[in-house]
Amino acid sequence: MTVRVELATAADVPGILALAGEVEHWFGPMVAEPGFHRALDKHIADRRALVAFGATEAPLGAVLFGGASPRFAVHWLVVSGRARGAGVGRALMAAVAERWALAVGDVVEVVTFGMDHPGAVESGARVFYERLGFAPAEPAENGPEGGSRQVFRYKRTEAVRFPP
């Protein structure tokens, strides 16, 4: 699948909210949450939101990210159920890494599902991050839906470029 990744704009918000709606059963409420809208708008304004497209104009995925050297964070990443396993998440993460220009020693963190969370297997998130070179780290606070969460961490070394 050919994937095109672009900076998100205000025009992309409805499509990103549609993606959020696909995963609310794992992450908790987002689409109707003013806090999520504020975070999305801020990431777009700060040019720290990317959206992925395929052959259609409906977005296949999106990512919100932040931080500065030496510590970065993936705040939220979503890939449509119809596009999981097709390289959309990898394309988004490659575009994030390009924007960050990670240096040796830089760390990227993401909080994803704990091992016992139903989304851990169904979404493929844990395997996805491990394949990119992230390692499971300490537990994180439970998500708003009550499910367990865990920090995954990637450290750039000279031998490994992100994503591999």
C-alpha positions as CSV (number, residue, x, y, z in Angstrom):
1,M,0.0,0.0,0.0
2,T,1.3,3.5,-0.8
3,V,1.1,5.8,2.2
4,R,1.4,9.5,2.1
5,V,2.1,11.3,5.4
6,E,1.4,15.0,5.8
7,L,1.3,17.6,8.5
8,A,-2.2,17.6,9.9
9,T,-4.4,20.7,9.4
10,A,-7.7,21.9,10.8
11,A,-9.3,20.3,7.8
12,D,-8.1,16.9,8.9
13,V,-9.8,17.1,12.3
14,P,-13.1,15.3,11.3
15,G,-11.1,12.4,9.8
16,I,-8.8,12.2,12.9
17,L,-11.9,12.2,15.1
18,A,-13.4,9.4,13.0
19,L,-10.2,7.4,13.7
20,A,-10.4,8.2,17.4
21,G,-14.0,6.9,17.4
22,E,-12.7,3.5,16.1
23,V,-10.5,3.0,19.2
24,E,-12.5,4.6,22.0
25,H,-13.3,1.1,23.3
26,W,-9.6,0.7,24.0
27,F,-8.6,4.3,25.0
28,G,-11.8,5.7,26.5
29,P,-13.8,8.6,25.4
30,M,-12.1,11.1,23.0
31,V,-14.5,12.2,20.2
32,A,-16.8,14.1,22.5
33,E,-14.1,15.1,25.0
34,P,-13.1,18.8,25.0
35,G,-9.7,17.9,26.4
36,F,-8.9,15.6,23.5
37,H,-10.1,18.4,21.0
38,R,-7.8,20.9,22.8
39,A,-4.9,18.5,22.6
40,L,-5.5,17.8,19.0
41,D,-5.8,21.5,18.1
42,K,-2.6,22.3,20.0
43,H,-0.6,19.6,18.3
44,I,-1.9,20.7,14.9
45,A,-1.0,24.4,15.7
46,D,2.4,23.4,16.9
47,R,3.0,21.3,13.8
48,R,3.3,18.1,15.9
49,A,0.5,16.2,14.3
50,L,0.7,14.0,11.2
51,V,-1.9,12.2,9.2
52,A,-1.5,9.3,6.8
53,F,-3.5,8.8,3.6
54,G,-3.7,6.0,1.1
55,A,-5.5,6.1,-2.2
56,T,-8.6,7.9,-0.8
57,E,-8.9,11.1,1.1
58,A,-10.1,9.4,4.2
59,P,-7.2,9.3,6.7
60,L,-5.7,5.9,7.5
61,G,-3.9,6.9,10.6
62,A,-2.6,9.8,12.7
63,V,0.0,10.6,15.3
64,L,0.5,13.3,17.9
65,F,4.0,13.8,19.2
66,G,6.2,16.1,21.2
67,G,9.4,16.7,23.1
68,A,12.9,17.8,22.4
69,S,16.3,16.2,22.5
70,P,17.2,14.2,24.4
71,R,13.6,13.1,25.3
72,F,10.7,12.7,22.9
73,A,7.2,11.2,23.3
74,V,4.6,9.8,21.0
75,H,1.4,11.1,22.7
76,W,-1.1,9.3,20.6
77,L,-1.0,7.0,17.5
78,V,-4.0,5.5,15.7
79,V,-4.3,3.4,12.6
80,S,-7.7,2.5,11.1
81,G,-8.7,-1.1,11.6
82,R,-8.9,-1.4,7.8
83,A,-5.3,-0.5,7.4
84,R,-3.5,-2.2,10.3
85,G,-0.6,-4.3,9.2
86,A,-0.2,-2.4,5.9
87,G,2.7,-0.1,6.9
88,V,0.7,2.9,7.9
89,G,1.9,3.0,11.5
90,R,5.5,2.5,10.3
91,A,5.1,5.3,7.8
92,L,3.8,7.6,10.5
93,M,6.7,6.8,12.9
94,A,9.3,7.2,10.1
95,A,7.9,10.7,9.4
96,V,8.0,11.6,13.1
97,A,11.6,10.3,13.3
98,E,12.5,12.4,10.3
99,R,11.0,15.6,11.8
100,W,12.8,14.9,15.1
101,A,16.2,14.1,13.5
102,L,17.0,11.8,16.5
103,A,20.6,12.0,17.7
104,V,22.6,9.2,19.3
105,G,21.4,8.9,22.9
106,D,17.9,10.4,22.3
107,V,15.0,8.6,23.9
108,V,11.5,8.2,22.6
109,E,8.7,7.0,24.9
110,V,5.2,5.9,24.3
111,V,2.6,4.7,26.7
112,T,0.6,1.7,25.3
113,F,-1.5,-1.1,26.5
114,G,-0.4,-3.3,29.4
115,M,0.0,-7.0,28.7
116,D,-3.4,-7.8,30.2
117,H,-5.3,-5.2,28.2
118,P,-7.6,-6.6,25.5
119,G,-6.2,-4.0,23.1
120,A,-2.7,-5.2,23.6
121,V,-3.2,-8.2,21.3
122,E,-6.2,-7.1,19.2
123,S,-4.6,-3.8,18.2
124,G,-1.1,-5.2,17.7
125,A,0.3,-2.1,19.5
126,R,2.8,-3.9,21.7
127,V,4.2,-6.0,18.8
128,F,4.3,-2.9,16.6
129,Y,6.4,-0.9,19.0
130,E,8.7,-3.9,19.7
131,R,9.3,-4.3,16.0
132,L,10.4,-0.7,15.8
133,G,13.0,-1.3,18.5
134,F,11.0,-0.1,21.6
135,A,11.4,-2.1,24.8
136,P,8.8,-2.6,27.5
137,A,9.6,-0.5,30.6
138,E,7.8,0.5,33.7
139,P,4.0,0.3,34.2
140,A,2.1,3.6,33.6
141,E,-1.2,4.8,35.1
142,N,-4.3,3.0,34.0
143,G,-6.2,4.5,31.0
144,P,-9.4,6.4,31.4
145,E,-11.4,3.2,30.6
146,G,-9.6,1.5,33.5
147,G,-7.2,-0.7,31.4
148,S,-3.6,-1.2,32.2
149,R,-0.9,0.8,30.5
150,Q,2.9,0.4,30.1
151,V,5.7,2.7,29.0
152,F,7.7,1.5,26.0
153,R,11.1,3.2,25.4
154,Y,13.4,3.5,22.4
155,K,17.0,4.7,22.7
156,R,18.9,5.7,19.6
157,T,22.2,4.1,19.3
158,E,24.8,4.5,16.5
159,A,24.1,1.0,15.3
160,V,20.3,1.4,15.1
161,R,18.3,4.0,13.1
162,F,14.7,4.7,14.0
163,P,12.6,3.1,12.8
164,P,14.7,0.1,11.7
